[in-house]
Amino acid sequence: MSVLDEIIDGVRADLAERQARVSLDELKERAARAPQAKDGVAALRGEGVTVICEVKRSSPSKGALAAIADPAALAADYEAGGASVISVLTEERRFGGSLADLEAVRAKVDTPILRKDFIVTSYQLWEARAYGADLALLIVAALDQEALVSLIERAESIGLTPIVEAHDEEEAERAVDAGAKIIGVNARNLKDLKVDRSTFERVAPEIPDHIVKVAESGVRGPHDLIAYANAGADAVL
């Protein structure tokens, strides 16, 4: 079983618990009261390369990353620094995130927010909207094509902008075929967690110019941002 499979097993177990506590109708009512979602495509198509900054406590590859006592304060720093989008991890078991983090960040900043999680059902999209997200991550490797198309359509129908994540040329083609308006190319292989920064340079040419291209992972400093920009990235995470 790959790391991705293990993560999704945990996500489904936690999701079942939340669904038992909060009905879909309750989520929809909360989503209806949320502020109108901001346009994720417009946020990431700025002059030059835009930046997505992330609130992330831990990861399967590196373990604990930061003791973030106040995610809202960190998000405010990101906003002040010029972040175009703020990504909030909400997966609990491997990344130490939560919907409470998403809610806290939404209450603090006006910058568009990405719910970063392993989304496999429309319930999670309604959660994202209910807790104030403007964008939601959909991972091609975690979904069959029918589910991917369905979740993109559902996300857009409730105001969310999907960022569709690919790891190779085949997944990028699936994302394009599914109608993605933003495609993130992740340099980290979710099967073995290794990073290959050449992934974006290899995959980006397969993505049409009208689609926003996001380079994900492997950004250590300005030199990596410049390298990704030179390879055609519109944004980096």
TORTILO-752917 format. One record per residue (C-alpha): residue number from 1; y, x, z. Coordinates in Angstrom, 3 decimals, m for minus. Layout:
<atoms>
NUM Y X Z
...
</atoms>
This chain:
<atoms>
1 0.000 0.000 0.000
2 3.429 1.369 m0.971
3 6.393 1.620 1.386
4 8.019 m1.249 m0.507
5 4.954 m3.452 m0.013
6 4.931 m2.699 3.716
7 8.623 m3.522 4.029
8 8.217 m6.814 2.179
9 5.283 m7.824 4.384
10 7.550 m7.392 7.409
11 10.411 m9.198 5.703
12 8.197 m12.206 4.974
13 6.987 m12.339 8.579
14 10.542 m12.230 9.949
15 11.660 m14.752 7.343
16 8.993 m17.228 8.453
17 10.309 m17.017 12.020
18 13.897 m17.678 10.911
19 12.812 m20.594 8.720
20 11.063 m22.119 11.727
21 14.312 m21.916 13.712
22 16.904 m22.843 11.079
23 16.290 m25.423 8.374
24 17.442 m24.958 4.797
25 19.713 m27.993 5.197
26 21.432 m26.333 8.163
27 21.994 m23.188 6.108
28 23.423 m25.206 3.229
29 25.826 m26.981 5.590
30 26.983 m23.648 6.983
31 27.339 m22.199 3.483
32 29.506 m25.160 2.492
33 31.924 m24.232 5.297
34 32.060 m20.544 4.340
35 35.080 m19.173 2.456
36 34.708 m19.189 m1.315
37 32.765 m16.137 m2.467
38 34.690 m13.334 m4.156
39 33.836 m12.163 m7.680
40 31.541 m9.157 m7.358
41 31.827 m8.163 m11.019
42 35.627 m8.049 m10.813
43 35.441 m6.049 m7.580
44 33.279 m3.342 m9.144
45 35.015 m3.134 m12.524
46 38.090 m1.273 m11.326
47 39.926 1.674 m12.779
48 37.715 4.725 m12.550
49 34.602 4.584 m10.405
50 34.563 2.057 m7.578
51 32.766 2.696 m4.293
52 30.386 0.532 m2.273
53 30.334 1.698 1.359
54 27.380 0.830 3.557
55 26.763 m0.269 7.128
56 23.289 1.107 7.801
57 21.788 2.135 11.132
58 18.479 3.575 9.971
59 16.158 3.937 6.991
60 12.436 4.516 6.401
61 13.140 7.899 4.815
62 15.456 9.375 7.461
63 14.879 7.313 10.593
64 17.916 6.683 12.802
65 21.136 7.448 10.933
66 23.911 6.269 13.236
67 24.416 4.391 16.483
68 26.778 1.753 15.117
69 28.011 m0.104 18.173
70 30.651 m2.014 16.211
71 29.749 m2.661 12.563
72 32.954 m4.634 12.073
73 35.092 m1.645 13.094
74 33.182 0.603 10.692
75 33.670 m1.931 7.906
76 37.397 m2.051 8.676
77 37.524 1.740 8.282
78 35.754 1.416 4.942
79 38.244 m1.236 3.836
80 41.188 0.918 4.891
81 39.675 3.809 2.953
82 39.588 1.815 m0.268
83 36.013 0.521 m0.521
84 35.649 m2.008 m3.336
85 32.582 m3.626 m1.747
86 31.009 m3.241 1.701
87 27.206 m3.307 1.853
88 25.590 m4.571 5.053
89 21.892 m3.971 5.694
90 20.305 m7.056 7.240
91 16.632 m5.992 7.230
92 15.595 m5.541 10.855
93 12.341 m3.597 11.119
94 13.047 m0.527 8.997
95 16.840 m0.537 8.715
96 17.973 m1.894 12.093
97 20.212 m4.493 10.489
98 20.768 m8.180 11.136
99 22.562 m11.280 9.965
100 24.726 m10.849 13.067
101 26.030 m7.603 11.551
102 26.855 m9.466 8.343
103 28.646 m12.197 10.265
104 30.655 m9.673 12.308
105 31.735 m7.731 9.232
106 32.746 m10.926 7.407
107 34.978 m11.918 10.313
108 36.766 m8.557 10.182
109 37.358 m7.695 6.509
110 38.545 m9.348 3.307
111 36.700 m6.902 1.029
112 33.724 m8.430 m0.831
113 30.463 m8.010 1.090
114 26.979 m7.298 m0.254
115 23.960 m8.525 1.669
116 21.487 m5.688 1.235
117 17.961 m6.778 2.037
118 14.612 m7.413 0.402
119 15.242 m10.885 m0.945
120 12.171 m12.762 m2.116
121 13.157 m16.427 m1.634
122 16.175 m18.649 m2.253
123 16.336 m19.292 1.514
124 17.600 m15.718 1.931
125 20.295 m16.342 m0.666
126 21.490 m19.360 1.281
127 21.486 m17.172 4.414
128 23.651 m14.634 2.607
129 26.187 m17.286 1.623
130 26.082 m18.974 5.038
131 26.887 m15.709 6.818
132 29.705 m14.815 4.451
133 28.253 m12.532 1.779
134 29.760 m12.466 m1.699
135 26.997 m10.434 m3.361
136 23.246 m10.162 m2.811
137 20.759 m7.454 m3.756
138 17.717 m8.392 m5.841
139 15.104 m5.662 m6.334
140 13.186 m5.847 m9.604
141 10.165 m4.034 m8.137
142 9.836 m6.704 m5.435
143 9.766 m9.678 m7.812
144 7.847 m10.912 m10.816
145 9.979 m11.839 m13.830
146 9.931 m15.579 m13.219
147 11.072 m15.101 m9.621
148 13.762 m12.614 m10.670
149 15.243 m15.004 m13.225
150 15.069 m17.893 m10.761
151 16.785 m15.963 m7.960
152 19.550 m14.690 m10.240
153 20.232 m18.245 m11.375
154 20.127 m19.602 m7.821
155 22.424 m16.861 m6.516
156 25.019 m17.530 m9.193
157 24.777 m21.296 m8.691
158 25.834 m20.966 m5.041
159 28.595 m18.448 m5.692
160 26.808 m15.164 m5.040
161 26.984 m12.226 m7.441
162 23.552 m10.571 m7.720
163 23.231 m6.801 m7.924
164 19.867 m6.322 m9.610
165 18.243 m3.035 m8.634
166 16.068 m1.003 m11.013
167 14.295 2.338 m10.583
168 13.236 3.119 m14.150
169 13.769 2.101 m17.769
170 11.208 m0.708 m17.686
171 12.799 m2.308 m14.627
172 16.264 m1.953 m16.176
173 15.009 m3.781 m19.266
174 13.627 m6.543 m17.048
175 17.001 m6.820 m15.295
176 18.827 m7.101 m18.624
177 16.360 m9.712 m19.890
178 16.799 m11.694 m16.666
179 20.542 m11.970 m17.241
180 21.877 m9.484 m14.694
181 25.633 m8.866 m14.823
182 25.405 m5.903 m12.425
183 22.499 m3.456 m12.424
184 22.059 m0.868 m9.705
185 19.956 2.161 m10.599
186 18.418 3.531 m7.421
187 17.673 7.252 m7.385
188 15.327 6.640 m4.456
189 11.821 5.623 m5.435
190 10.850 2.804 m3.073
191 7.168 3.631 m3.417
192 7.372 7.146 m1.965
193 11.078 7.333 m0.881
194 11.785 10.487 m2.891
195 15.253 10.895 m4.439
196 15.735 11.997 m8.047
197 19.422 12.045 m9.000
198 18.539 12.345 m12.673
199 17.200 8.784 m12.585
200 20.610 7.252 m13.281
201 21.310 9.578 m16.203
202 17.937 8.642 m17.680
203 18.123 4.882 m17.133
204 21.827 4.124 m17.714
205 21.661 4.391 m21.532
206 19.214 1.463 m21.522
207 21.856 m0.795 m19.934
208 24.373 m2.482 m22.289
209 28.056 m1.668 m21.765
210 28.999 m5.228 m20.780
211 26.841 m4.896 m17.638
212 28.300 m3.123 m14.590
213 26.276 m0.007 m13.786
214 25.945 1.051 m10.147
215 24.478 4.425 m9.164
216 22.615 4.032 m5.877
217 21.435 6.724 m3.434
218 21.793 10.478 m3.497
219 25.574 10.514 m3.034
220 26.302 13.455 m0.727
221 29.933 13.991 m1.640
222 32.565 13.914 m4.401
223 30.499 16.174 m6.671
224 27.714 13.579 m6.852
225 30.201 10.780 m7.505
226 31.704 12.789 m10.373
227 28.251 13.517 m11.795
228 27.334 9.835 m11.698
229 30.680 8.916 m13.292
230 30.076 11.392 m16.092
231 26.675 9.765 m16.655
232 28.312 6.355 m17.097
233 28.448 4.809 m13.615
234 31.057 2.108 m13.009
235 30.393 2.231 m9.259
236 28.433 4.206 m6.677
237 26.719 3.135 m3.492
</atoms>
